């Protein structure tokens, strides 16, 4: 039997077992919300580089889990960070947080 272990998602996938797509998506949303909270902390510390890093991580994975809206907003956050537009970054981070919370409440 061939097993894959993904540390971030803490799930085991096997060729012989069906993948629980909804469980993967829920776990992704939990991780994404954690990243948003890290962005908020980095913003309060004035660390736009760290905000940009977390946004880059979400931009790269949102669509893969079926959340292109997360990818879109994360990309906008990256761009605003690169332009040093703190107020706009803060607004986008809050929009992203609200969106993830909405997805989480819809998945229950």
GINORTA-V893388 format. One record per backbone hydrogen bond with DSSP energy under -0.5 kcal/mol. CO is the residue of the C=O (numbers start at 1). NH is the residue of the N-H. Records with the same first field share a line. If there is no record, write none. Layout:
# GINORTA-V893388
CO: NH / NH
This chain:
# GINORTA-V893388
1: 3
2: 15
4: 6 / 13
5: 7
6: 10 / 11
11: 6
13: 4
14: 17
19: 21
20: 24
21: 25
22: 26
23: 27
24: 28
25: 29
26: 30
27: 31
28: 32
29: 33
30: 34
31: 35
32: 36
33: 37
34: 38
35: 39
36: 40
37: 41
38: 42
39: 43
40: 44
41: 45
42: 47
43: 46
46: 48
47: 51
48: 52
49: 53
50: 54
51: 55
52: 56
53: 57
54: 58
55: 59
56: 60
57: 61
58: 61 / 62
61: 65
62: 65 / 67
63: 66
67: 70 / 71
68: 72
69: 73
70: 74
71: 75
72: 76
73: 77
74: 78
75: 79
76: 80
77: 81
78: 82
79: 83
80: 85
81: 84
84: 86
85: 89
86: 90
87: 91
88: 92
89: 93
90: 94
91: 95
92: 96
93: 97
94: 98
95: 99
96: 100
97: 101
98: 102
99: 103
100: 104
101: 105
102: 106
103: 107
105: 108
